[in-house]
């Protein structure tokens, strides 16, 4: 079965909803069962007749029970997490964004840039830069890094829609044409990776100074010893 890589996840969802097992879906869409487990965790598993005949009634029933237990556990964890988390304060946003920047941000103090393939992370960092540091949307640039199996135009439209950053503020798209790229990596990043970059537009406080300030915040947090400075 051949399919456009961008629609692999959609096809996997349809197959699961139709009552197919992870083993079967994995063979069809050529995605690992561990990945399918993440994608399809919320989808009720009701084995269809084809699945029952292929793997046996007892095994199909066991898989259905395990799937139900997993969904209930996920739902309970989400409910508990939402209750404990509560509302997100400005301080929460500041520390969350700082933590993400420490892990995914530029290590140079000459530029402010964070790269990620998860649009939720990029959107959160847009909020971090605008709400915490006072930048405007006009200060933000995106550079998209894609692979040969990605559709460049769709990738640009996708990231623009997710971030509300107009394509006119995008930099030249980077295409990874390395020939040693593993086949099993194809299709996993259908829209590539977004690099969120700050353009100071002549405002010195949004240039190197802000980069150094973020670096100072990072150093302060990383140098905490035990519970020193934690209230």
C-alpha positions in Angstrom: 0.0 0.0 0.0 1.6 3.2 -1.1 0.6 6.6 0.4 1.8 10.2 0.6 4.0 10.4 3.7 2.2 13.5 5.0 -0.9 11.5 5.5 0.7 8.5 7.3 -0.7 9.5 10.7 -4.2 10.1 9.3 -4.1 6.7 7.7 -3.0 5.1 10.9 -5.9 6.8 12.8 -8.4 5.5 10.2 -7.0 1.9 10.5 -7.2 2.0 14.3 -10.8 3.3 14.3 -11.6 0.5 11.9 -10.5 -2.1 14.5 -7.0 -3.1 13.3 -4.1 -4.0 15.6 -0.8 -2.1 16.0 1.0 -5.0 14.3 -1.2 -4.8 11.2 -1.1 -0.9 11.1 2.6 -0.9 11.5 3.0 -3.1 8.5 0.7 -1.0 6.4 2.0 2.5 7.2 5.6 1.5 8.0 5.7 3.2 11.4 7.0 1.6 14.6 4.5 0.3 17.1 6.0 2.7 19.7 5.1 5.6 17.5 1.6 4.2 16.9 1.2 3.9 20.7 1.7 7.6 21.0 -0.5 8.5 18.1 -3.4 6.2 18.8 -3.5 6.1 22.6 -6.9 7.9 22.7 -8.6 5.8 20.1 -10.8 3.0 21.5 -9.7 -0.4 20.2 -12.6 -2.6 19.1 -11.1 -5.5 17.1 -12.9 -6.0 13.8 -13.7 -9.5 12.4 -10.6 -9.5 10.2 -8.4 -8.8 13.2 -10.1 -11.5 15.3 -9.7 -14.1 12.6 -6.1 -13.2 12.1 -4.9 -13.1 15.7 -7.5 -15.2 17.4 -10.5 -14.2 19.6 -8.7 -14.5 23.0 -5.7 -12.4 21.9 -8.0 -9.8 20.3 -10.1 -9.6 23.5 -6.9 -9.3 25.7 -5.7 -6.4 23.5 -9.1 -4.7 23.8 -8.9 -4.9 27.6 -5.4 -3.6 27.7 -6.3 -0.7 25.4 -9.2 0.2 27.7 -7.1 0.2 30.8 -4.5 2.4 29.1 -7.0 4.9 28.0 -8.5 5.1 31.5 -5.1 5.6 33.0 -4.3 8.4 30.5 -7.6 10.1 31.3 -7.0 9.9 35.1 -3.5 11.3 34.7 -4.7 14.2 32.6 -7.5 15.0 35.1 -5.0 14.9 38.0 -2.5 17.0 36.2 -5.0 19.7 35.2 -6.1 19.9 38.9 -2.6 20.2 40.2 -1.4 22.6 37.5 -4.2 25.2 37.9 -3.9 28.5 36.1 -0.6 29.5 34.4 0.8 32.7 35.9 3.2 35.1 34.2 6.0 33.7 36.4 5.1 30.2 35.3 5.3 31.2 31.6 8.6 32.9 32.2 10.2 29.9 33.9 8.7 27.4 31.4 10.0 29.4 28.4 13.4 29.8 30.0 13.6 26.0 30.6 12.7 25.4 26.9 15.2 27.9 25.8 18.0 26.4 27.9 17.3 23.1 26.2 16.4 24.1 22.6 17.6 27.7 22.2 20.7 29.1 20.5 23.9 28.7 22.6 25.4 31.9 21.1 24.9 35.2 22.9 24.7 37.0 19.6 21.3 35.8 18.5 18.0 34.6 19.9 16.7 31.5 18.2 14.8 28.4 19.2 14.2 25.4 16.9 11.6 22.7 17.3 9.4 20.4 15.1 6.5 20.7 17.6 4.3 23.7 16.7 3.0 23.9 20.3 6.5 24.6 21.5 7.1 27.3 18.9 3.7 28.9 19.6 4.6 28.9 23.4 7.9 30.5 22.6 6.2 33.2 20.5 4.0 33.9 23.6 7.1 33.9 25.8 9.0 36.4 23.7 6.0 38.7 23.3 4.4 38.5 26.8 7.5 38.3 28.9 10.0 40.5 26.9 7.6 42.8 25.1 8.5 42.0 21.5 5.9 42.4 18.8 5.0 39.9 16.1 7.0 42.1 13.7 10.2 41.2 15.6 9.7 37.5 14.8 11.1 35.6 11.9 10.8 31.9 11.0 13.2 29.8 9.0 11.9 26.4 8.1 14.2 23.4 7.8 12.6 20.7 5.6 13.5 17.4 4.0 13.2 16.3 0.3 9.9 14.4 1.1 8.3 17.6 2.5 6.1 19.9 0.4 7.8 23.3 0.8 4.7 25.4 0.1 2.5 23.3 2.5 5.2 23.6 5.1 5.3 27.3 4.9 1.5 27.6 5.0 1.4 25.2 8.0 3.9 27.1 10.1 2.4 30.5 9.2 -1.1 29.3 10.2 0.1 27.7 13.5 2.1 30.8 14.6 0.2 33.7 12.9 3.5 34.9 11.6 3.1 36.0 7.9 5.1 34.2 5.3 6.6 37.6 4.3 8.5 37.3 7.6 10.0 33.9 6.8 13.6 33.5 5.8 14.8 31.3 3.0 13.8 27.7 3.5 16.6 25.3 4.3 16.3 21.9 2.6 18.3 18.9 4.0 19.5 17.0 1.0 21.9 14.6 2.8 21.9 11.3 1.1 22.7 9.4 4.3 19.3 10.3 5.8 17.7 7.1 7.1 14.6 5.9 5.2 12.7 5.3 8.4 13.0 9.0 9.2 10.9 9.9 6.2 7.4 11.2 6.8 8.0 11.8 10.5 8.5 15.5 10.1 6.0 16.3 7.2 6.4 20.1 7.8 10.0 20.1 8.9 11.5 22.0 11.8 10.8 25.7 12.6 13.6 28.0 13.7 12.0 31.0 15.6 14.4 34.0 15.3 14.3 37.5 16.8 14.9 40.5 14.7 15.6 43.6 16.8 14.5 46.0 14.0 17.0 48.5 15.4 15.9 48.3 19.0 19.1 47.6 21.0 17.2 46.0 23.9 15.8 43.3 21.6 19.2 42.5 20.0 22.4 41.3 21.6 21.4 42.8 24.9 18.3 40.6 25.2 20.3 37.5 24.1 22.8 38.2 26.9 20.0 38.8 29.4 18.4 35.4 28.6 21.9 33.9 28.9 22.2 35.5 32.4 18.8 34.1 33.4 19.9 30.7 32.2 23.2 30.8 34.1 21.5 31.9 37.3 19.0 29.0 37.2 21.6 26.4 36.2 24.0 27.4 39.0 21.5 26.9 41.7 22.8 24.4 44.3 20.4 22.1 46.0 17.4 24.3 47.1 19.4 27.5 47.3 17.3 30.4 46.0 14.2 28.2 45.7 11.1 29.4 47.7 
